[in-house]
Amino acid sequence: QRQLAESGGGLVQAGGSLRLSCVASGLTLNNYAMGWFRRTPGKEREFVASLSRRSGIAVYADSVKGRFTISRDNAKNTVFLQMNSLKSDDTAVYFCARARSTTTNTPRDQSEYNYWGQGTQVTVSS
């Protein structure tokens, strides 16, 4: 079964840190850009970060730039999202996703991804 599974979410105080992991099973992450998205109640799912297939280029939403870092370990078929200086506005369900094509670099559009995890809840208390 092809799937992505996120972990590492939880409850943290404002200013704290969390590291999310996304492990793939039944599919490879090599040669595909990876992304992280998040959704808060009543809002559309939004782009957080994406990383090119060879980790050369990362792009971030303005709201997380300088605080979040996306990385990957292709040997372990895993992608990470290090989140520092967390704010209450970061409270959301976080999803990882694999790009639909090997030719896309750092896509921000959700339609560019075709494999998604179930999400992990991050709650930041103020």
Chimera marker file (.cmm) of the C-alpha trace (Angstrom):
<marker_set name="trace">
<marker id="1" x="0.000" y="0.000" z="0.000" r="1" g="1" b="0" radius="0.5"/>
<marker id="2" x="1.393" y="3.361" z="-1.024" r="1" g="1" b="0" radius="0.5"/>
<marker id="3" x="1.195" y="5.890" z="1.739" r="1" g="1" b="0" radius="0.5"/>
<marker id="4" x="2.781" y="8.739" z="3.618" r="1" g="1" b="0" radius="0.5"/>
<marker id="5" x="2.604" y="8.895" z="7.396" r="1" g="1" b="0" radius="0.5"/>
<marker id="6" x="3.285" y="12.017" z="9.433" r="1" g="1" b="0" radius="0.5"/>
<marker id="7" x="4.351" y="12.031" z="13.065" r="1" g="1" b="0" radius="0.5"/>
<marker id="8" x="5.812" y="14.392" z="15.624" r="1" g="1" b="0" radius="0.5"/>
<marker id="9" x="2.855" y="16.663" z="16.201" r="1" g="1" b="0" radius="0.5"/>
<marker id="10" x="1.642" y="17.588" z="19.647" r="1" g="1" b="0" radius="0.5"/>
<marker id="11" x="1.047" y="20.374" z="22.121" r="1" g="1" b="0" radius="0.5"/>
<marker id="12" x="3.774" y="22.962" z="22.629" r="1" g="1" b="0" radius="0.5"/>
<marker id="13" x="3.998" y="26.391" z="24.209" r="1" g="1" b="0" radius="0.5"/>
<marker id="14" x="4.514" y="29.466" z="22.092" r="1" g="1" b="0" radius="0.5"/>
<marker id="15" x="8.194" y="29.917" z="21.370" r="1" g="1" b="0" radius="0.5"/>
<marker id="16" x="8.833" y="26.196" z="21.469" r="1" g="1" b="0" radius="0.5"/>
<marker id="17" x="9.865" y="23.752" z="18.763" r="1" g="1" b="0" radius="0.5"/>
<marker id="18" x="8.611" y="20.591" z="17.124" r="1" g="1" b="0" radius="0.5"/>
<marker id="19" x="10.023" y="18.350" z="14.439" r="1" g="1" b="0" radius="0.5"/>
<marker id="20" x="7.590" y="16.644" z="12.129" r="1" g="1" b="0" radius="0.5"/>
<marker id="21" x="8.502" y="13.526" z="10.180" r="1" g="1" b="0" radius="0.5"/>
<marker id="22" x="6.912" y="12.044" z="7.103" r="1" g="1" b="0" radius="0.5"/>
<marker id="23" x="7.765" y="8.452" z="6.239" r="1" g="1" b="0" radius="0.5"/>
<marker id="24" x="6.852" y="6.859" z="2.940" r="1" g="1" b="0" radius="0.5"/>
<marker id="25" x="5.929" y="3.231" z="2.489" r="1" g="1" b="0" radius="0.5"/>
<marker id="26" x="5.225" y="1.497" z="-0.781" r="1" g="1" b="0" radius="0.5"/>
<marker id="27" x="6.491" y="4.457" z="-2.779" r="1" g="1" b="0" radius="0.5"/>
<marker id="28" x="9.801" y="6.229" z="-3.206" r="1" g="1" b="0" radius="0.5"/>
<marker id="29" x="10.484" y="9.873" z="-2.430" r="1" g="1" b="0" radius="0.5"/>
<marker id="30" x="13.641" y="9.918" z="-4.503" r="1" g="1" b="0" radius="0.5"/>
<marker id="31" x="13.435" y="12.125" z="-7.568" r="1" g="1" b="0" radius="0.5"/>
<marker id="32" x="10.277" y="13.866" z="-6.341" r="1" g="1" b="0" radius="0.5"/>
<marker id="33" x="9.827" y="17.235" z="-4.737" r="1" g="1" b="0" radius="0.5"/>
<marker id="34" x="8.181" y="17.084" z="-1.328" r="1" g="1" b="0" radius="0.5"/>
<marker id="35" x="5.925" y="19.552" z="0.382" r="1" g="1" b="0" radius="0.5"/>
<marker id="36" x="4.326" y="20.389" z="3.695" r="1" g="1" b="0" radius="0.5"/>
<marker id="37" x="0.897" y="21.979" z="3.975" r="1" g="1" b="0" radius="0.5"/>
<marker id="38" x="-1.374" y="22.835" z="6.877" r="1" g="1" b="0" radius="0.5"/>
<marker id="39" x="-5.048" y="23.365" z="7.545" r="1" g="1" b="0" radius="0.5"/>
<marker id="40" x="-6.810" y="25.194" z="10.329" r="1" g="1" b="0" radius="0.5"/>
<marker id="41" x="-10.548" y="24.882" z="11.048" r="1" g="1" b="0" radius="0.5"/>
<marker id="42" x="-12.605" y="26.975" z="8.674" r="1" g="1" b="0" radius="0.5"/>
<marker id="43" x="-9.709" y="27.631" z="6.327" r="1" g="1" b="0" radius="0.5"/>
<marker id="44" x="-8.384" y="26.114" z="3.164" r="1" g="1" b="0" radius="0.5"/>
<marker id="45" x="-5.300" y="23.955" z="3.313" r="1" g="1" b="0" radius="0.5"/>
<marker id="46" x="-2.295" y="26.203" z="2.725" r="1" g="1" b="0" radius="0.5"/>
<marker id="47" x="1.253" y="25.807" z="1.531" r="1" g="1" b="0" radius="0.5"/>
<marker id="48" x="4.001" y="25.756" z="4.155" r="1" g="1" b="0" radius="0.5"/>
<marker id="49" x="7.204" y="24.572" z="2.476" r="1" g="1" b="0" radius="0.5"/>
<marker id="50" x="8.562" y="22.513" z="-0.377" r="1" g="1" b="0" radius="0.5"/>
<marker id="51" x="11.912" y="20.966" z="-1.127" r="1" g="1" b="0" radius="0.5"/>
<marker id="52" x="13.369" y="20.017" z="-4.464" r="1" g="1" b="0" radius="0.5"/>
<marker id="53" x="14.116" y="16.405" z="-5.171" r="1" g="1" b="0" radius="0.5"/>
<marker id="54" x="17.829" y="16.697" z="-4.485" r="1" g="1" b="0" radius="0.5"/>
<marker id="55" x="17.481" y="19.072" z="-1.513" r="1" g="1" b="0" radius="0.5"/>
<marker id="56" x="19.073" y="21.875" z="-3.448" r="1" g="1" b="0" radius="0.5"/>
<marker id="57" x="16.215" y="24.339" z="-3.213" r="1" g="1" b="0" radius="0.5"/>
<marker id="58" x="13.633" y="25.002" z="-0.528" r="1" g="1" b="0" radius="0.5"/>
<marker id="59" x="10.827" y="27.530" z="-0.575" r="1" g="1" b="0" radius="0.5"/>
<marker id="60" x="8.640" y="28.654" z="2.282" r="1" g="1" b="0" radius="0.5"/>
<marker id="61" x="5.450" y="30.528" z="2.927" r="1" g="1" b="0" radius="0.5"/>
<marker id="62" x="6.180" y="34.028" z="4.175" r="1" g="1" b="0" radius="0.5"/>
<marker id="63" x="4.468" y="33.221" z="7.460" r="1" g="1" b="0" radius="0.5"/>
<marker id="64" x="7.032" y="30.542" z="8.353" r="1" g="1" b="0" radius="0.5"/>
<marker id="65" x="10.171" y="31.811" z="6.633" r="1" g="1" b="0" radius="0.5"/>
<marker id="66" x="13.095" y="31.964" z="9.009" r="1" g="1" b="0" radius="0.5"/>
<marker id="67" x="11.374" y="29.723" z="11.568" r="1" g="1" b="0" radius="0.5"/>
<marker id="68" x="10.681" y="26.460" z="9.712" r="1" g="1" b="0" radius="0.5"/>
<marker id="69" x="13.140" y="24.244" z="7.847" r="1" g="1" b="0" radius="0.5"/>
<marker id="70" x="12.256" y="21.439" z="5.467" r="1" g="1" b="0" radius="0.5"/>
<marker id="71" x="14.750" y="18.655" z="4.877" r="1" g="1" b="0" radius="0.5"/>
<marker id="72" x="14.850" y="15.109" z="3.611" r="1" g="1" b="0" radius="0.5"/>
<marker id="73" x="16.716" y="11.853" z="4.006" r="1" g="1" b="0" radius="0.5"/>
<marker id="74" x="16.213" y="9.964" z="0.765" r="1" g="1" b="0" radius="0.5"/>
<marker id="75" x="17.987" y="6.894" z="2.112" r="1" g="1" b="0" radius="0.5"/>
<marker id="76" x="15.326" y="6.671" z="4.805" r="1" g="1" b="0" radius="0.5"/>
<marker id="77" x="12.478" y="7.735" z="2.515" r="1" g="1" b="0" radius="0.5"/>
<marker id="78" x="11.664" y="10.473" z="5.009" r="1" g="1" b="0" radius="0.5"/>
<marker id="79" x="10.996" y="14.192" z="4.955" r="1" g="1" b="0" radius="0.5"/>
<marker id="80" x="11.171" y="16.487" z="7.971" r="1" g="1" b="0" radius="0.5"/>
<marker id="81" x="9.801" y="19.837" z="9.010" r="1" g="1" b="0" radius="0.5"/>
<marker id="82" x="11.683" y="21.519" z="11.843" r="1" g="1" b="0" radius="0.5"/>
<marker id="83" x="9.491" y="24.174" z="13.398" r="1" g="1" b="0" radius="0.5"/>
<marker id="84" x="11.039" y="26.728" z="15.739" r="1" g="1" b="0" radius="0.5"/>
<marker id="85" x="9.699" y="29.829" z="17.468" r="1" g="1" b="0" radius="0.5"/>
<marker id="86" x="6.209" y="28.472" z="17.180" r="1" g="1" b="0" radius="0.5"/>
<marker id="87" x="3.264" y="30.831" z="17.412" r="1" g="1" b="0" radius="0.5"/>
<marker id="88" x="-0.397" y="30.243" z="18.161" r="1" g="1" b="0" radius="0.5"/>
<marker id="89" x="-1.123" y="30.965" z="14.481" r="1" g="1" b="0" radius="0.5"/>
<marker id="90" x="0.863" y="27.832" z="13.601" r="1" g="1" b="0" radius="0.5"/>
<marker id="91" x="-1.793" y="25.657" z="15.223" r="1" g="1" b="0" radius="0.5"/>
<marker id="92" x="-3.067" y="23.375" z="12.459" r="1" g="1" b="0" radius="0.5"/>
<marker id="93" x="-3.102" y="19.892" z="11.059" r="1" g="1" b="0" radius="0.5"/>
<marker id="94" x="0.091" y="19.443" z="9.052" r="1" g="1" b="0" radius="0.5"/>
<marker id="95" x="0.253" y="17.280" z="5.945" r="1" g="1" b="0" radius="0.5"/>
<marker id="96" x="3.162" y="16.073" z="3.880" r="1" g="1" b="0" radius="0.5"/>
<marker id="97" x="2.815" y="15.405" z="0.181" r="1" g="1" b="0" radius="0.5"/>
<marker id="98" x="4.812" y="14.013" z="-2.744" r="1" g="1" b="0" radius="0.5"/>
<marker id="99" x="4.896" y="15.806" z="-6.057" r="1" g="1" b="0" radius="0.5"/>
<marker id="100" x="2.930" y="14.354" z="-8.940" r="1" g="1" b="0" radius="0.5"/>
<marker id="101" x="5.818" y="14.600" z="-11.389" r="1" g="1" b="0" radius="0.5"/>
<marker id="102" x="9.576" y="14.191" z="-11.251" r="1" g="1" b="0" radius="0.5"/>
<marker id="103" x="9.965" y="17.345" z="-13.301" r="1" g="1" b="0" radius="0.5"/>
<marker id="104" x="8.508" y="19.813" z="-10.812" r="1" g="1" b="0" radius="0.5"/>
<marker id="105" x="10.994" y="21.643" z="-8.637" r="1" g="1" b="0" radius="0.5"/>
<marker id="106" x="9.431" y="23.251" z="-5.565" r="1" g="1" b="0" radius="0.5"/>
<marker id="107" x="5.693" y="23.387" z="-6.222" r="1" g="1" b="0" radius="0.5"/>
<marker id="108" x="3.407" y="25.477" z="-4.025" r="1" g="1" b="0" radius="0.5"/>
<marker id="109" x="0.136" y="24.438" z="-5.639" r="1" g="1" b="0" radius="0.5"/>
<marker id="110" x="-1.635" y="21.482" z="-4.059" r="1" g="1" b="0" radius="0.5"/>
<marker id="111" x="-2.640" y="20.205" z="-7.482" r="1" g="1" b="0" radius="0.5"/>
<marker id="112" x="1.043" y="19.483" z="-8.139" r="1" g="1" b="0" radius="0.5"/>
<marker id="113" x="0.958" y="16.758" z="-5.467" r="1" g="1" b="0" radius="0.5"/>
<marker id="114" x="-0.790" y="13.417" z="-5.698" r="1" g="1" b="0" radius="0.5"/>
<marker id="115" x="0.243" y="11.522" z="-2.565" r="1" g="1" b="0" radius="0.5"/>
<marker id="116" x="-0.787" y="12.876" z="0.817" r="1" g="1" b="0" radius="0.5"/>
<marker id="117" x="-0.469" y="11.784" z="4.390" r="1" g="1" b="0" radius="0.5"/>
<marker id="118" x="-3.313" y="11.774" z="6.901" r="1" g="1" b="0" radius="0.5"/>
<marker id="119" x="-1.927" y="14.711" z="8.838" r="1" g="1" b="0" radius="0.5"/>
<marker id="120" x="-0.600" y="15.353" z="12.320" r="1" g="1" b="0" radius="0.5"/>
<marker id="121" x="-2.049" y="17.885" z="14.742" r="1" g="1" b="0" radius="0.5"/>
<marker id="122" x="0.145" y="20.715" z="16.021" r="1" g="1" b="0" radius="0.5"/>
<marker id="123" x="-1.259" y="22.856" z="18.795" r="1" g="1" b="0" radius="0.5"/>
<marker id="124" x="0.609" y="25.895" z="20.063" r="1" g="1" b="0" radius="0.5"/>
<marker id="125" x="-0.601" y="27.361" z="23.324" r="1" g="1" b="0" radius="0.5"/>
<marker id="126" x="-0.075" y="31.050" z="24.031" r="1" g="1" b="0" radius="0.5"/>
<link id1="1" id2="2" r="1" g="1" b="0" radius="0.2"/>
<link id1="2" id2="3" r="1" g="1" b="0" radius="0.2"/>
<link id1="3" id2="4" r="1" g="1" b="0" radius="0.2"/>
<link id1="4" id2="5" r="1" g="1" b="0" radius="0.2"/>
<link id1="5" id2="6" r="1" g="1" b="0" radius="0.2"/>
<link id1="6" id2="7" r="1" g="1" b="0" radius="0.2"/>
<link id1="7" id2="8" r="1" g="1" b="0" radius="0.2"/>
<link id1="8" id2="9" r="1" g="1" b="0" radius="0.2"/>
<link id1="9" id2="10" r="1" g="1" b="0" radius="0.2"/>
<link id1="10" id2="11" r="1" g="1" b="0" radius="0.2"/>
<link id1="11" id2="12" r="1" g="1" b="0" radius="0.2"/>
<link id1="12" id2="13" r="1" g="1" b="0" radius="0.2"/>
<link id1="13" id2="14" r="1" g="1" b="0" radius="0.2"/>
<link id1="14" id2="15" r="1" g="1" b="0" radius="0.2"/>
<link id1="15" id2="16" r="1" g="1" b="0" radius="0.2"/>
<link id1="16" id2="17" r="1" g="1" b="0" radius="0.2"/>
<link id1="17" id2="18" r="1" g="1" b="0" radius="0.2"/>
<link id1="18" id2="19" r="1" g="1" b="0" radius="0.2"/>
<link id1="19" id2="20" r="1" g="1" b="0" radius="0.2"/>
<link id1="20" id2="21" r="1" g="1" b="0" radius="0.2"/>
<link id1="21" id2="22" r="1" g="1" b="0" radius="0.2"/>
<link id1="22" id2="23" r="1" g="1" b="0" radius="0.2"/>
<link id1="23" id2="24" r="1" g="1" b="0" radius="0.2"/>
<link id1="24" id2="25" r="1" g="1" b="0" radius="0.2"/>
<link id1="25" id2="26" r="1" g="1" b="0" radius="0.2"/>
<link id1="26" id2="27" r="1" g="1" b="0" radius="0.2"/>
<link id1="27" id2="28" r="1" g="1" b="0" radius="0.2"/>
<link id1="28" id2="29" r="1" g="1" b="0" radius="0.2"/>
<link id1="29" id2="30" r="1" g="1" b="0" radius="0.2"/>
<link id1="30" id2="31" r="1" g="1" b="0" radius="0.2"/>
<link id1="31" id2="32" r="1" g="1" b="0" radius="0.2"/>
<link id1="32" id2="33" r="1" g="1" b="0" radius="0.2"/>
<link id1="33" id2="34" r="1" g="1" b="0" radius="0.2"/>
<link id1="34" id2="35" r="1" g="1" b="0" radius="0.2"/>
<link id1="35" id2="36" r="1" g="1" b="0" radius="0.2"/>
<link id1="36" id2="37" r="1" g="1" b="0" radius="0.2"/>
<link id1="37" id2="38" r="1" g="1" b="0" radius="0.2"/>
<link id1="38" id2="39" r="1" g="1" b="0" radius="0.2"/>
<link id1="39" id2="40" r="1" g="1" b="0" radius="0.2"/>
<link id1="40" id2="41" r="1" g="1" b="0" radius="0.2"/>
<link id1="41" id2="42" r="1" g="1" b="0" radius="0.2"/>
<link id1="42" id2="43" r="1" g="1" b="0" radius="0.2"/>
<link id1="43" id2="44" r="1" g="1" b="0" radius="0.2"/>
<link id1="44" id2="45" r="1" g="1" b="0" radius="0.2"/>
<link id1="45" id2="46" r="1" g="1" b="0" radius="0.2"/>
<link id1="46" id2="47" r="1" g="1" b="0" radius="0.2"/>
<link id1="47" id2="48" r="1" g="1" b="0" radius="0.2"/>
<link id1="48" id2="49" r="1" g="1" b="0" radius="0.2"/>
<link id1="49" id2="50" r="1" g="1" b="0" radius="0.2"/>
<link id1="50" id2="51" r="1" g="1" b="0" radius="0.2"/>
<link id1="51" id2="52" r="1" g="1" b="0" radius="0.2"/>
<link id1="52" id2="53" r="1" g="1" b="0" radius="0.2"/>
<link id1="53" id2="54" r="1" g="1" b="0" radius="0.2"/>
<link id1="54" id2="55" r="1" g="1" b="0" radius="0.2"/>
<link id1="55" id2="56" r="1" g="1" b="0" radius="0.2"/>
<link id1="56" id2="57" r="1" g="1" b="0" radius="0.2"/>
<link id1="57" id2="58" r="1" g="1" b="0" radius="0.2"/>
<link id1="58" id2="59" r="1" g="1" b="0" radius="0.2"/>
<link id1="59" id2="60" r="1" g="1" b="0" radius="0.2"/>
<link id1="60" id2="61" r="1" g="1" b="0" radius="0.2"/>
<link id1="61" id2="62" r="1" g="1" b="0" radius="0.2"/>
<link id1="62" id2="63" r="1" g="1" b="0" radius="0.2"/>
<link id1="63" id2="64" r="1" g="1" b="0" radius="0.2"/>
<link id1="64" id2="65" r="1" g="1" b="0" radius="0.2"/>
<link id1="65" id2="66" r="1" g="1" b="0" radius="0.2"/>
<link id1="66" id2="67" r="1" g="1" b="0" radius="0.2"/>
<link id1="67" id2="68" r="1" g="1" b="0" radius="0.2"/>
<link id1="68" id2="69" r="1" g="1" b="0" radius="0.2"/>
<link id1="69" id2="70" r="1" g="1" b="0" radius="0.2"/>
<link id1="70" id2="71" r="1" g="1" b="0" radius="0.2"/>
<link id1="71" id2="72" r="1" g="1" b="0" radius="0.2"/>
<link id1="72" id2="73" r="1" g="1" b="0" radius="0.2"/>
<link id1="73" id2="74" r="1" g="1" b="0" radius="0.2"/>
<link id1="74" id2="75" r="1" g="1" b="0" radius="0.2"/>
<link id1="75" id2="76" r="1" g="1" b="0" radius="0.2"/>
<link id1="76" id2="77" r="1" g="1" b="0" radius="0.2"/>
<link id1="77" id2="78" r="1" g="1" b="0" radius="0.2"/>
<link id1="78" id2="79" r="1" g="1" b="0" radius="0.2"/>
<link id1="79" id2="80" r="1" g="1" b="0" radius="0.2"/>
<link id1="80" id2="81" r="1" g="1" b="0" radius="0.2"/>
<link id1="81" id2="82" r="1" g="1" b="0" radius="0.2"/>
<link id1="82" id2="83" r="1" g="1" b="0" radius="0.2"/>
<link id1="83" id2="84" r="1" g="1" b="0" radius="0.2"/>
<link id1="84" id2="85" r="1" g="1" b="0" radius="0.2"/>
<link id1="85" id2="86" r="1" g="1" b="0" radius="0.2"/>
<link id1="86" id2="87" r="1" g="1" b="0" radius="0.2"/>
<link id1="87" id2="88" r="1" g="1" b="0" radius="0.2"/>
<link id1="88" id2="89" r="1" g="1" b="0" radius="0.2"/>
<link id1="89" id2="90" r="1" g="1" b="0" radius="0.2"/>
<link id1="90" id2="91" r="1" g="1" b="0" radius="0.2"/>
<link id1="91" id2="92" r="1" g="1" b="0" radius="0.2"/>
<link id1="92" id2="93" r="1" g="1" b="0" radius="0.2"/>
<link id1="93" id2="94" r="1" g="1" b="0" radius="0.2"/>
<link id1="94" id2="95" r="1" g="1" b="0" radius="0.2"/>
<link id1="95" id2="96" r="1" g="1" b="0" radius="0.2"/>
<link id1="96" id2="97" r="1" g="1" b="0" radius="0.2"/>
<link id1="97" id2="98" r="1" g="1" b="0" radius="0.2"/>
<link id1="98" id2="99" r="1" g="1" b="0" radius="0.2"/>
<link id1="99" id2="100" r="1" g="1" b="0" radius="0.2"/>
<link id1="100" id2="101" r="1" g="1" b="0" radius="0.2"/>
<link id1="101" id2="102" r="1" g="1" b="0" radius="0.2"/>
<link id1="102" id2="103" r="1" g="1" b="0" radius="0.2"/>
<link id1="103" id2="104" r="1" g="1" b="0" radius="0.2"/>
<link id1="104" id2="105" r="1" g="1" b="0" radius="0.2"/>
<link id1="105" id2="106" r="1" g="1" b="0" radius="0.2"/>
<link id1="106" id2="107" r="1" g="1" b="0" radius="0.2"/>
<link id1="107" id2="108" r="1" g="1" b="0" radius="0.2"/>
<link id1="108" id2="109" r="1" g="1" b="0" radius="0.2"/>
<link id1="109" id2="110" r="1" g="1" b="0" radius="0.2"/>
<link id1="110" id2="111" r="1" g="1" b="0" radius="0.2"/>
<link id1="111" id2="112" r="1" g="1" b="0" radius="0.2"/>
<link id1="112" id2="113" r="1" g="1" b="0" radius="0.2"/>
<link id1="113" id2="114" r="1" g="1" b="0" radius="0.2"/>
<link id1="114" id2="115" r="1" g="1" b="0" radius="0.2"/>
<link id1="115" id2="116" r="1" g="1" b="0" radius="0.2"/>
<link id1="116" id2="117" r="1" g="1" b="0" radius="0.2"/>
<link id1="117" id2="118" r="1" g="1" b="0" radius="0.2"/>
<link id1="118" id2="119" r="1" g="1" b="0" radius="0.2"/>
<link id1="119" id2="120" r="1" g="1" b="0" radius="0.2"/>
<link id1="120" id2="121" r="1" g="1" b="0" radius="0.2"/>
<link id1="121" id2="122" r="1" g="1" b="0" radius="0.2"/>
<link id1="122" id2="123" r="1" g="1" b="0" radius="0.2"/>
<link id1="123" id2="124" r="1" g="1" b="0" radius="0.2"/>
<link id1="124" id2="125" r="1" g="1" b="0" radius="0.2"/>
<link id1="125" id2="126" r="1" g="1" b="0" radius="0.2"/>
</marker_set>
